Amino acid sequence: MHADSYSRIPVHHIDIAETEYGTELLQRAEDSKAKRIKLPLGPGGIGQFDRELRPFVKSQNKKPETRQFPIGQKDDEILAALETNQVIILVGPTGSGKSTHVPHMLLRSKWSLRGAIVVTQPRIQATIQIPRYVARLNNSNYGPGTEIGYTHSKASEYDRRTRLLFMTDGKLLNDIVSGQISNYSIIMIDEAHERSVNIDLILGLLNEQLYLYPHLRVIIASATIDHDAFIKYFSGNQLREVPLILSDGRFYGYQEHYWDNDDWHEVTQSGIKMETDPGWWTKVNLGSLPDRESLPEAVADLVEYLWNKPDSKPRNPETNQIFEHILVFMPGTREIDRTVSAIKARNLPNILVLPLYARRPLDEQDRALDPKDPDDKNKRRVVVSTNVAETSLTVEGVGYVVDSGYIKESYWNPRTEITELVTLRHSRSGCRQRWGRAGRLAPGEVYMLYTHQQFNEAFPSYTSPEIARSSLEDVILTAKAAGVRDILNFAWMPLALADDQERFHLELKRALNALKDKGAIDSDNDLKSFGLELRGVAVDLDIGTIFAEGDRCALGIEVATLLPFLKLDHGLLGVLKGDAEYTEDEYVIRKQHRALAYGCRDDLDLYLKLWMVWESLPSDAADRQTWCDENGIDYKRMHEDIEEERKKLIGTVMDWRKSENRTILVEKMDELRALIAYCLPNNVYVANQGGDDAVDEIGFVNWDSWTEGGDTYREYEDDFEF
């Protein structure tokens, strides 16, 4: 019997200390804390753990975090509300301590004795960064063997000792489907205002199933949430009381600098007064309000202005620590690359310019958020980010925020059945989230590349929920797996705009019909075994269909090799390195890419060619790193996102059909193309090069299409999803 098996059931046990050799065994166990424990553990020596344990030390932190948070004044009110209510709404401004102090306070309360406390985050990086900080608050370590852990799609750092678990919202969805939430005492949905597809589905399932778990408590937390709508939704026509807890503001403020406005607005709770900065916009973009195309150069002008600005280094009045770093928000990766290049071209001394977006390797994201290298720490950082840094994540030492006012959002087109990326004005609530990144640990300043009038008139109040602009096939499968019978009449979280509601209900009906056509659900809208099979593959539904059908057609190994490439956000661009600036080094890299693509009819050929070359190399990391550097390949992507994901998929093939781990069969390529064309008909193009009536071939996105006409493949990065 394993230790995990008896942790929640009463069993008879023997006290080792009372046995003949008990004292000696316990002493040997004490001496072996930092090693893999070979001795029997637990009452009666039930058995050893199946993984190496970390040392049981009080703390790996040199200095515990002793910071006070404004929301700490609400601790007693939060605990009292949890005693008598299943759902509470917690609203507090950015920097008040919702994501860090509240989980730590709950860990130290009696609720952690009733079951694990789970905190969801919408992004992987947040599930890693926040536990580190909470561990500092707790003066302890984190990970297996400790009270604090985290889990996401790429790592699980927790065990049965964990009492406070941070996870992505997708992980919580799986726990709801499996009933694992019965082991939890509190579920805290952080950043609920984002209204991602997962968050909306979690809210709907919890609202419907809470009566099954009378011991469970739910905290919905956000800085800019429409709390009245959430209270109305969870109160269930007054059948359930949902208290609202409002936290006071922040200890420090930030000064708002709108374009072409000498009046400034200070957001502060402490009464700190700061000098205004009249006419700053005259130093940016020659005084002309920048449009989308001129934003990168305008940001570079502003960064240079802030660099040379007298007294441009705000300090923490308590510690005298300088907060001089600059956080820039741009809509997408293409704009970020151009902005980084424009800032670097200014040759400002002692400055470190770093991009930050979700698909960058985690270690590079860590470098942007809180670098550990002493050389990096001694430089002034300029972090150019998408909205990934808008919530949860904290870029240490930020004194300035530069807001472009734009965001990229995905919109599902039900007619073409393709997701389109659209650049548009951000919402006012989202912009305020961005501004809140300044003024967290010291007074800060925010520079807007738009006017105050534009902000009030051209920016929507709230961001349209993702579920109203997404394909709902995956959502329906998950809801069905969780036990939802009537999808059409399910109590979804309300959508404020009539257009969103209409689009949502139309897509719901289309998705149901599409799932019936695929054989995932039957005519009564009940889940079939093939639907469960599709949901068991941790990929998008269309890609999962390829995998399931490929496995049935004896193409499991070929499909398992292809799918990790398709899962990357931008396909080939996820593994091929490139720079927005056409430098001499970039010219050499592109020649290498051309050489790799020689003889490939389409992207599919190139995917498999890259893998076969990678697989033929010695397994030594240094050799593979050298090959990647010479050919402009992203080593981390190939190793972490391609190789590791392929192993998982092949393991699934072996579980389902007992397939052998054979090599790729090149002669099966045409069969593979036919399979993909069958599963993804909307990704097929017709190449017509012989006249209006001639169809030369049917294939997939051709490598040449990314570079013809002098345009670089980087230029298309944010404009298409395949």
C-alpha positions in Angstrom: 0.0 0.0 0.0 1.4 3.4 -1.0 1.5 6.4 1.3 -0.9 8.3 -0.9 -3.5 5.5 -0.5 -4.0 5.8 3.2 -3.7 9.6 3.6 -7.5 10.1 3.7 -8.8 6.9 5.3 -8.4 5.6 8.8 -6.1 2.5 9.1 -4.6 0.5 11.8 -0.9 1.2 12.2 2.2 0.3 14.2 4.3 3.0 15.9 7.8 2.4 14.6 9.3 4.0 17.7 7.9 1.3 19.9 9.5 -1.6 17.9 12.8 -3.2 18.6 14.8 -1.2 16.0 12.4 1.8 15.8 14.7 4.3 17.4 17.6 3.4 15.1 15.3 3.5 12.0 14.0 6.9 12.9 17.5 8.3 13.5 18.7 7.0 10.1 15.7 8.6 8.5 16.5 11.9 10.2 20.1 11.7 8.9 18.9 11.0 5.3 16.5 14.0 4.8 18.3 15.5 1.8 18.7 12.1 0.1 16.2 9.8 -1.6 14.5 8.1 1.3 14.8 4.3 1.2 13.2 3.6 4.5 9.6 2.8 5.2 7.5 6.0 5.9 4.4 6.7 7.8 2.4 4.7 10.3 3.5 1.1 10.1 6.0 1.7 7.3 3.5 1.7 4.5 6.0 2.4 1.8 8.4 4.8 0.3 7.6 7.8 -2.0 8.2 7.4 -5.7 10.1 10.6 -6.2 13.1 12.3 -4.7 12.3 14.6 -1.8 13.7 18.0 -1.2 15.4 18.8 2.2 13.0 19.6 4.9 14.4 23.0 5.7 12.7 25.9 7.3 13.6 28.2 4.4 15.8 28.6 1.4 15.2 32.3 1.5 17.9 34.4 2.9 15.5 37.1 4.1 11.8 36.6 4.7 9.4 39.0 3.1 7.8 41.3 5.7 5.8 43.6 3.5 2.4 44.8 4.6 -0.5 44.8 2.1 -3.6 47.1 2.1 -5.9 44.0 1.8 -4.5 42.7 5.1 -7.0 45.0 6.9 -9.8 42.7 5.5 -8.4 39.4 6.8 -11.0 39.0 9.6 -13.8 40.0 7.3 -12.8 37.5 4.7 -12.5 34.6 7.2 -15.9 35.5 8.8 -17.5 35.6 5.3 -16.1 32.1 4.5 -17.6 30.6 7.6 -21.2 31.3 6.5 -21.1 31.7 2.7 -20.0 29.4 -0.1 -19.1 32.2 -2.5 -17.6 35.6 -1.8 -16.5 38.3 -4.2 -13.2 40.0 -3.4 -12.3 43.3 -5.2 -9.1 45.2 -4.6 -6.9 47.5 -6.8 -3.7 46.3 -8.4 -1.0 45.9 -5.8 -3.4 45.5 -2.8 -2.2 41.9 -2.2 -5.1 39.8 -3.6 -2.9 37.3 -5.4 -0.2 37.0 -2.7 -1.4 38.0 0.8 -4.8 36.4 0.7 -3.6 32.9 -0.3 -0.9 33.2 2.4 -3.4 34.3 5.0 -5.7 31.4 4.1 -2.8 29.0 4.4 -2.2 30.1 7.9 -5.8 29.8 8.8 -7.8 26.7 9.8 -9.1 26.3 6.3 -5.8 24.7 5.3 -6.6 21.9 7.8 -9.9 21.1 6.1 -8.4 20.5 2.7 -6.0 22.0 0.1 -6.5 25.6 -0.9 -6.3 26.1 -4.7 -5.6 29.4 -6.4 -6.0 29.6 -10.2 -4.1 31.8 -12.5 -4.7 32.4 -16.2 -1.0 32.1 -17.2 1.7 29.6 -16.6 4.3 32.2 -15.6 2.0 33.5 -12.8 1.6 30.0 -11.3 5.4 29.9 -11.0 6.2 33.4 -9.9 3.5 33.9 -7.3 4.3 30.7 -5.2 7.9 31.9 -5.0 6.8 35.2 -3.4 4.2 33.6 -1.2 7.0 31.2 0.1 9.0 34.3 1.0 6.0 35.6 2.9 5.8 32.2 4.6 9.5 32.1 5.3 9.6 28.6 3.7 10.5 26.7 0.7 8.0 25.6 -2.0 7.5 22.5 -4.1 7.3 18.8 -3.1 7.6 18.2 0.6 6.4 21.7 1.5 3.1 23.5 2.1 3.2 25.5 -1.1 3.2 24.1 -4.6 2.2 24.7 -8.2 1.1 22.8 -11.3 0.6 23.6 -14.9 0.7 21.8 -18.3 4.5 21.5 -18.3 5.4 20.9 -14.6 3.9 19.6 -11.3 5.7 20.8 -8.2 3.6 19.5 -5.3 2.7 16.4 -3.4 0.3 15.2 -0.7 1.9 17.6 1.8 0.9 20.6 -0.2 -1.8 22.8 1.4 -1.6 25.8 -0.9 -1.6 24.9 -4.6 -1.4 27.4 -7.5 -2.6 26.0 -10.8 -3.6 27.2 -14.3 -7.4 27.3 -14.8 -7.1 24.5 -17.3 -5.9 22.2 -14.6 -8.8 23.1 -12.3 -11.2 22.3 -15.1 -9.8 18.8 -15.2 -10.2 18.5 -11.4 -13.8 19.6 -11.7 -14.5 16.9 -14.4 -12.8 14.2 -12.3 -14.4 15.3 -9.0 -11.0 16.0 -7.5 -12.3 19.3 -6.1 -14.0 17.3 -3.3 -10.5 17.3 -1.7 -10.2 21.1 -1.6 -11.5 23.4 1.0 -11.2 26.7 -0.9 -11.0 27.5 -4.6 -9.8 31.1 -5.4 -10.4 32.2 -9.0 -7.9 35.0 -9.4 -8.1 37.6 -12.2 -11.7 36.7 -12.9 -12.2 39.9 -14.8 -10.3 38.4 -17.8 -13.3 36.1 -18.5 -11.2 33.6 -20.5 -13.0 30.6 -21.9 -11.7 28.4 -19.0 -12.7 31.0 -16.4 -16.2 31.3 -17.7 -16.6 27.5 -17.9 -15.2 27.1 -14.4 -17.6 29.7 -13.0 -20.6 28.0 -14.8 -19.7 24.5 -13.5 -19.0 25.7 -10.0 -22.3 27.6 -9.9 -24.2 24.4 -11.0 -22.3 21.9 -8.8 -21.5 23.7 -5.6 -24.5 22.0 -3.8 -22.6 18.7 -4.2 -19.7 20.1 -2.1 -21.2 21.8 0.9 -17.7 22.1 2.5 -16.2 23.9 -0.4 -15.7 27.7 -0.5 -15.2 29.8 -3.7 -13.4 33.2 -3.7 -13.7 35.3 -6.9 -11.0 37.9 -6.9 -10.2 40.8 -9.3 -9.2 44.4 -9.5 -11.7 45.6 -12.1 -14.5 43.1 -12.0 -18.1 44.0 -12.6 -19.0 42.7 -9.1 -22.8 43.4 -9.4 -23.0 41.0 -12.4 -21.1 38.3 -10.5 -23.2 38.7 -7.3 -26.4 38.4 -9.3 -25.1 35.3 -11.1 -24.0 33.4 -8.1 -26.9 34.5 -5.8 -29.3 32.3 -7.9 -32.4 34.5 -7.5 -31.5 35.2 -3.9 -31.1 31.5 -3.0 -27.5 32.0 -2.1 -26.0 35.0 -0.3 -22.8 36.3 -1.9 -21.0 38.9 0.2 -18.8 41.6 -1.5 -15.6 42.6 0.2 -13.9 45.7 -1.1 -10.3 46.4 -0.2 -8.8 49.8 0.2 -6.4 51.1 -2.4 -2.6 51.0 -2.5 0.1 52.4 -0.4 1.7 54.3 -3.3 0.2 56.1 -6.3 1.0 56.7 -9.9 0.8 59.9 -12.0 -1.1 59.8 -15.3 0.4 61.6 -18.3 -2.0 61.7 -21.2 -0.9 62.9 -24.6 -1.4 66.6 -25.2 -2.7 67.3 -21.7 -0.9 69.5 -19.2 -3.3 68.5 -16.5 -2.2 65.3 -14.7 -4.2 63.0 -12.5 -2.6 61.4 -9.5 -3.9 58.0 -8.2 -2.7 57.6 -4.6 -3.9 56.7 -1.1 -0.9 58.2 0.8 -1.2 61.8 -0.3 2.3 61.8 -1.9 2.6 64.7 -4.3 4.7 64.5 -7.5 6.0 67.0 -10.0 4.0 67.3 -13.3 5.7 66.8 -16.6 4.2 69.4 -19.0 4.8 69.1 -22.7 6.5 65.7 -22.6 4.8 64.7 -25.8 6.6 67.3 -27.8 9.7 65.2 -27.4 8.0 62.1 -28.8 7.3 61.4 -32.5 8.1 65.0 -33.4 5.0 66.0 -31.3 2.6 64.1 -33.5 0.2 61.7 -32.0 1.5 58.3 -33.1 -0.6 55.9 -35.1 -0.2 52.1 -35.0 2.7 51.9 -37.5 4.7 54.7 -35.8 4.3 53.3 -32.2 7.7 51.5 -32.0 9.6 54.7 -32.9 7.4 56.8 -30.6 8.1 54.4 -27.7 11.8 54.6 -28.4 11.6 58.4 -28.3 9.8 58.3 -25.0 12.3 55.8 -23.5 15.1 58.1 -24.5 13.3 61.1 -23.0 12.8 59.2 -19.7 16.4 58.2 -19.7 17.6 61.8 -20.0 14.8 63.2 -17.8 16.2 64.8 -14.6 15.2 63.1 -11.4 13.7 60.2 -13.4 14.4 57.7 -10.8 11.6 57.3 -8.3 12.5 55.8 -4.9 10.8 53.8 -2.3 10.6 56.3 0.6 11.1 53.6 3.2 14.1 51.7 1.8 15.4 54.3 -0.6 15.4 51.6 -3.3 15.5 53.1 -6.8 12.6 52.1 -9.1 13.7 53.2 -12.6 12.7 50.3 -14.8 10.3 50.9 -17.7 7.4 48.6 -18.7 6.0 49.1 -22.2 2.7 47.5 -23.4 2.4 46.8 -27.1 -0.3 44.8 -28.9 1.7 41.9 -30.4 5.0 40.2 -30.9 5.7 41.9 -34.2 5.3 45.3 -32.6 7.4 44.2 -29.7 10.3 43.1 -32.0 10.2 46.4 -33.8 10.1 48.4 -30.6 13.0 46.4 -29.1 15.1 47.1 -32.2 14.1 50.8 -32.2 15.2 51.2 -28.6 18.4 49.4 -29.1 19.2 51.6 -32.1 19.3 54.6 -29.7 22.5 53.1 -28.1 21.5 54.3 -24.6 24.2 53.4 -22.0 23.7 50.8 -19.3 20.3 49.7 -20.5 18.8 46.2 -21.0 15.9 45.9 -23.4 13.9 42.7 -23.1 10.8 41.4 -24.8 8.1 39.6 -22.8 5.3 37.4 -24.3 3.8 34.1 -23.5 5.5 31.9 -26.1 9.0 32.9 -25.0 10.9 30.3 -23.0 10.2 30.4 -19.3 13.8 31.3 -18.3 13.8 34.3 -20.7 10.5 35.4 -19.2 12.1 35.1 -15.7 14.9 37.3 -16.9 12.5 40.0 -17.9 10.5 39.8 -14.7 13.2 39.5 -12.1 16.8 38.9 -13.5 19.2 36.9 -11.3 22.4 37.8 -13.3 24.3 40.5 -11.4 25.2 42.2 -14.7 21.5 42.4 -15.6 20.5 43.7 -12.1 23.0 46.6 -12.5 21.3 47.9 -15.7 18.2 49.8 -16.3 15.6 47.5 -17.7 13.1 48.3 -20.4 10.6 45.4 -20.7 8.4 45.5 -23.8 5.4 43.2 -23.2 2.0 42.1 -24.5 -0.8 42.0 -22.1 0.8 39.0 -20.4 2.3 41.4 -17.9 -1.1 43.2 -17.4 -2.2 41.0 -14.4 -0.6 38.7 -11.8 2.9 39.0 -13.1 5.1 41.6 -11.5 8.1 43.1 -13.2 10.3 44.0 -10.3 11.4 47.6 -9.9 9.1 49.2 -12.4 8.8 53.0 -12.0 7.3 53.8 -15.4 4.6 52.3 -17.5 4.2 53.2 -21.2 0.8 52.3 -22.6 0.2 52.0 -26.4 -3.5 51.6 -25.8 -3.7 48.7 -28.2 -4.3 45.0 -27.7 -4.4 41.9 -30.0 -7.4 39.7 -29.5 -8.4 36.5 -31.3 -11.8 36.3 -32.9 -13.3 33.0 -34.2 -15.0 33.3 -37.6 -17.7 30.7 -37.7 -18.0 31.1 -41.5 -14.4 30.3 -42.3 -13.9 28.4 -39.1 -10.6 30.1 -38.6 -9.4 32.2 -35.7 -8.3 35.7 -36.7 -6.0 38.0 -34.7 -7.3 41.6 -34.6 -5.5 44.7 -33.3 -7.9 47.1 -31.6 -8.2 49.6 -28.7 -7.9 48.0 -25.3 -10.7 48.4 -22.8 -10.6 51.1 -20.1 -10.6 48.5 -17.3 -7.7 46.7 -19.0 -5.7 49.9 -19.4 -6.2 50.6 -15.7 -4.7 47.1 -15.0 -1.7 48.1 -17.1 -1.3 51.4 -15.2 -1.4 49.6 -11.9 1.9 47.9 -12.7 3.5 51.2 -11.6 3.2 52.5 -8.1 3.2 49.1 -6.4 6.3 49.5 -4.2 7.0 53.2 -4.8 5.3 56.2 -6.5 5.2 55.6 -10.2 4.3 57.4 -13.5 2.2 56.3 -16.5 2.6 57.7 -20.0 -0.2 57.2 -22.5 0.3 57.3 -26.2 -3.3 58.6 -26.6 -5.3 61.5 -25.4 -7.7 61.7 -22.5 -10.6 62.3 -24.9 -9.7 59.2 -26.9 -9.6 57.1 -23.7 -13.1 58.2 -22.7 -14.7 58.0 -26.2 -12.8 55.3 -28.2 -12.0 52.7 -25.6 -14.7 50.3 -24.5 -15.5 49.9 -20.8 -14.7 46.2 -20.6 -13.0 43.6 -22.7 -15.4 41.3 -24.6 -15.3 37.9 -22.8 -13.2 35.4 -24.7 -16.0 32.8 -24.7 -18.1 35.2 -26.9 -15.4 35.2 -29.6 -14.1 31.7 -29.6 -14.9 28.3 -31.0 -17.0 26.4 -28.5 -16.3 22.8 -29.5 -13.7 22.2 -26.8 -16.0 24.0 -24.3 -18.9 21.7 -25.1 -16.8 18.5 -24.8 -15.5 19.6 -21.4 -18.9 20.6 -20.1 -20.3 17.3 -21.3 -17.5 15.4 -19.6 -18.3 17.3 -16.4 -21.9 16.1 -16.5 -23.8 19.0 -18.1 -26.9 17.5 -19.8 -28.5 20.5 -21.6 -25.8 22.7 -23.1 -28.2 25.1 -24.8 -30.0 25.9 -21.5 -26.9 25.8 -19.3 -26.6 28.8 -16.9 -23.6 30.5 -18.6 -22.1 33.6 -17.1 -24.0 36.5 -18.6 -22.6 38.5 -21.5 -23.1 42.3 -21.2 -23.4 43.2 -24.9 -26.3 42.0 -27.0 -23.9 41.3 -30.0 -21.8 39.1 -27.8 -24.9 37.1 -26.6 -26.1 36.6 -30.2 -22.7 35.5 -31.4 -22.3 33.2 -28.5 -25.6 31.4 -29.0 -25.1 31.0 -32.7 -21.7 29.5 -32.2 -23.1 27.2 -29.5 -25.5 25.7 -32.1 -22.8 25.5 -34.8 -20.4 23.8 -32.4 -23.0 21.2 -31.4 -23.6 20.3 -35.1 -19.9 20.2 -35.8 -19.4 17.7 -32.9 -22.2 15.6 -34.2 -20.6 15.5 -37.6 -17.2 14.4 -36.1 -18.9 11.7 -34.1 -18.0 13.2 -30.7 -21.7 13.5 -29.5 -24.8 11.7 -30.6 -28.2 12.9 -31.8 -29.3 13.5 -28.2 -26.3 15.7 -27.6 -24.8 13.1 -25.2 -21.0 12.4 -25.2 -19.8 9.4 -27.2 -16.6 7.4 -26.5 -14.9 9.1 -29.4 -15.6 12.5 -27.7 -14.0 11.3 -24.5 -11.1 10.1 -26.6 -10.7 13.5 -28.2 -10.8 15.2 -24.9 -8.1 12.9 -23.5 -5.6 14.4 -26.0 -4.2 17.6 -24.5 -4.4 19.6 -27.7 -6.9 21.7 -29.6 -9.9 19.7 -30.8 -9.0 19.9 -34.5 -5.5 18.7 -33.8 -6.8 16.0 -31.4 -9.0 14.8 -34.3 -5.9 14.3 -36.4 -4.3 12.4 -33.6 -7.2 10.1 -32.9 -7.9 9.4 -36.6 -4.1 9.0 -37.3 -3.8 6.4 -34.6 -6.6 4.4 -36.2 -5.0 4.6 -39.6 -1.6 3.3 -38.3 -0.1 6.8 -38.6 0.3 7.3 -34.9 4.1 7.9 -34.9 4.0 10.3 -37.9 1.1 12.2 -36.4 2.7 12.3 -32.9 5.8 13.9 -34.6 3.8 16.5 -36.5 1.4 17.6 -33.8 3.9 19.3 -31.5 4.8 21.6 -34.4 1.2 22.3 -35.0 0.6 23.1 -31.3 3.2 25.9 -31.4 1.5 29.3 -31.5 3.0 30.2 -34.9 4.0 26.9 -36.5 7.4 27.2 -38.2 8.0 30.6 -36.6 8.0 28.9 -33.3 11.2 27.0 -34.0 13.0 29.1 -36.7 14.8 32.1 -35.2 14.5 35.4 -36.9 15.0 39.1 -36.3 12.8 41.9 -37.5 15.9 43.8 -38.6 17.5 42.6 -41.8 21.1 42.4 -40.5 24.1 40.5 -42.0 23.7 37.8 -39.4 20.0 37.6 -40.2 20.8 37.1 -43.8 23.0 34.1 -43.0 20.3 32.6 -40.8 17.7 33.0 -43.6 20.1 31.3 -46.0 20.3 28.4 -43.6 16.5 28.2 -43.3 16.3 28.1 -47.1 18.8 25.3 -47.2 16.8 23.3 -44.6 13.6 23.9 -46.7 15.3 22.7 -49.9 13.3 19.8 -51.4 10.3 20.3 -49.1 7.0 20.6 -50.9 5.3 22.3 -47.9 5.5 22.9 -44.2 4.7 19.3 -43.4 7.8 18.1 -45.2 9.9 20.7 -43.3 8.4 19.8 -39.9 9.4 16.1 -40.4 12.8 17.0 -41.9 13.6 19.1 -38.9 12.7 16.3 -36.5 14.6 13.6 -38.5 17.7 15.7 -38.4 17.3 16.4 -34.7 16.7 12.7 -34.0 19.8 11.7 -35.9 22.1 14.0 -33.8 23.9 12.7 -30.7 21.6 13.0 -27.7 24.2 15.2 -26.0 22.7 18.6 -25.4 25.9 20.5 -26.5 25.9 18.9 -29.9 22.2 19.7 -30.5 22.7 23.2 -29.2 25.6 23.7 -31.7 23.4 22.4 -34.6 20.6 24.8 -33.6 22.9 27.8 -33.4 24.4 27.0 -36.8 21.0 26.7 -38.5 19.0 29.4 -36.7 16.8 26.9 -34.8 15.4 27.6 -31.3 17.0 24.8 -29.1 14.6 25.2 -26.2 11.6 25.0 -28.5 12.9 21.8 -30.1 13.8 20.2 -26.8 10.9 21.3 -24.6 8.0 21.8 -26.9 8.7 19.3 -29.6 10.8 16.4 -28.2 9.1 16.3 -24.8 5.6 16.7 -26.2 6.2 14.0 -28.8 7.2 11.6 -26.0 3.9 12.3 -24.3 1.9 11.7 -27.4 3.7 8.5 -28.3 3.1 7.3 -24.8 -0.6 7.9 -25.4 -0.5 6.0 -28.7 1.0 3.0 -26.9 -1.6 3.2 -24.2 -4.5 3.2 -26.7 -3.3 0.9 -29.5 -0.1 -0.7 -28.2 1.8 0.8 -31.2 5.5 0.2 -31.3 7.9 3.1 -31.1 9.1 2.8 -34.7 10.9 5.4 -36.9 9.0 7.7 -39.2 8.1 6.1 -42.5 8.6 8.7 -45.3 6.5 6.7 -47.7 3.5 7.5 -45.5 3.7 11.2 -46.1 1.0 11.3 -48.8 -1.3 9.3 -46.5 -0.6 11.8 -43.8 -1.5 14.7 -46.1 -4.8 13.0 -47.0 -5.5 12.5 -43.3 -4.9 16.2 -42.4 -6.9 17.4 -45.4 -9.8 15.2 -44.2 -9.5 16.5 -40.6 -8.7 20.1 -41.4 -10.4 21.0 -44.6 -10.3 24.7 -43.9 -6.5 24.7 -43.8 -6.1 23.5 -47.4 -5.3 25.9 -50.2 -5.5 25.4 -53.9 -2.4 26.4 -55.8 -3.6 27.7 -59.2 -0.6 28.6 -61.4 -1.6 27.5 -64.8 -4.5 29.9 -65.6 -7.9 30.6 -64.3 -9.3 27.1 -64.8 -6.2 25.1 -63.9 -5.7 23.6 -60.5 -2.1 22.4 -60.1 -2.1 20.9 -56.7 -3.7 20.8 -53.3 -1.4 21.2 -50.4 -0.6 23.1 -47.2 1.1 26.4 -46.5 4.1 26.4 -48.7 7.5 27.6 -47.3 8.0 30.0 -50.3 4.8 31.8 -49.4 6.4 33.2 -46.3 9.2 34.9 -48.1 8.2 35.8 -51.6 7.9 39.4 -52.7 10.7 40.6 -50.4 8.5 40.2 -47.3 10.0 38.4 -44.3 8.2 35.6 -42.6 8.3 37.7 -39.3 6.0 40.2 -40.9 3.1 37.7 -41.0 3.6 36.3 -37.5 0.6 38.0 -35.8 -1.7 38.1 -38.8 -2.4 34.4 -39.3 -3.1 31.3 -37.3 -3.0 27.9 -39.0 
